[in-house]
């Protein structure tokens, strides 16, 4: 089976291919003989009832500094593709939301991965609150009194932007923290939306596990251990990747999420678990595929394409 595939992503010249999950998926698509076209979200348009884009044929190779070749731009009707990979990184802003509105006009005639309506309706740090029983105590708010009440109840907390990514602007706030006032002021000026305030989990020092689910099923995992002088375990922030297995608690979390993910058409999802607590459900462009493979784990990119091909057959 040969599929016509388009990928909507950030500028390909800027990606770090060593850790980029989208690149792993593109390598696998090319290996299978699928025809790949590339575009950035600013090239997507709605002309009357037609969703069109200026796309370029793409070939990829696993060679840092020389990892892609693009053809000439061509304007195409997006319904001519079999599959669109929606793989932008956050921020989850109005530009991103608008692209989901455009892509939902072609889905499911063209299979968009992940389902654009569900991506829009499942921002990662809010969707996870549907499973509060699996989480550490968590507050979504920018109200000072509510935050102080939560801190008084739970002691040390982590404070982070609701629509942040990659570990940016994540802070631990101690029970009697003289920096809290300044931190609150900085967040109030910088972020218009509410913030996430979550009970601090000291066991994060042993790792924040990224678990990848494909069509609701466990596909692989990597344990991300923070550097000695950093709270954040994200690999882009210096976290070290280690091979790992799932605990019974983690398997229960996966089984609980599975039907909801399938129901929403969220084919590729990365969840974060610390000390048996679910902290995030990543549905926009979850990372970890290449790290899992590098540590001797399963080929998740192949699993993704197996599922896509089955859905397109």
C-alpha positions, 0 to 999 in steps of 0.5 A: 500500500502506497499512501499520499502523506502530508505533514504539518509541522514546524520548520524542518530545518530547525528540528533536532533529528536525534530526538524528534518523533516526527522525524522518526515517523517520516523515516518510517513512512519513506521506508514503506514507500509512502509519498511525503509532502511537507508544509508549515501551518502558515501555508494552509488556507481555506478557499471557499469550502476547499482546504488548500496548502502550498506543499513541497515533496519531502525526502528525509535521511538520518544524517544530522545537518543534512537530513532533508530535501524539499521539492518545489512548492505546489498548491494542492487540495488537502483532500487529495492526501490519504493522511495528514500528520498534525505534528506542530509543537505547542504553543497551543495558541489561536494559530494552532486552534485555527489550523485544527478548524481547517483540518477538521473540514477534511477529516476523516475523508483524509485521516488526520493524526491526531484527530484535529477536533480532539486535539483542539478539545484536549489541551494537555494539562486540561484533558488530564483533569478528566482523570483526576483520580489518577493524578496528584492534587492539582489546581488550574487557576490564576486566582491568588487566594485559591493558589494560597489555599492550595499551597496551605493544604499541600505544602511544596508545589510545582507551578507551570503555565497551562499551555507550556511545553518542554519544561519551560517555566516550571518552578517548585514553590516551597511552603514558605517561599520568599520568591513566590510573590515575585513568581506570581507577578511574573506569571500574571504578566506573562501568561493570560490563561490560568496556570497549573499548580500541582503538589510537588512529587519528590520522587521526580528525582528518580524519573518522570516516565514518558509512556507512549500509547498507539491507538490506546495500547502501550507501545513503549516507555522511557524514564527521564531522570532530571539533572542533579541541579534541575527540577525538570526531567525533559530531555531538551532540558538535560534530562537523561533517558533510561530504559524502563518497564511499566509497574502495575499501577502504570498499566492500570493508568494505560488501561483506564485511558485507552478507551477514551483515547480511541473514542477521541481518535487520539492515535499517538499519545504520550503520557507522563507519570511520576511515582505512579501519578499521571501528570500530563497527557500529550496529544499535540506532538509527543516525543520519546519515539527515538529515545525508546528505540535508541535504548533497545525498546520497540519500534514505535514509528513502525507501530504507528504506521501499521495502525495508520495503514490498517485504518486506510485499507 
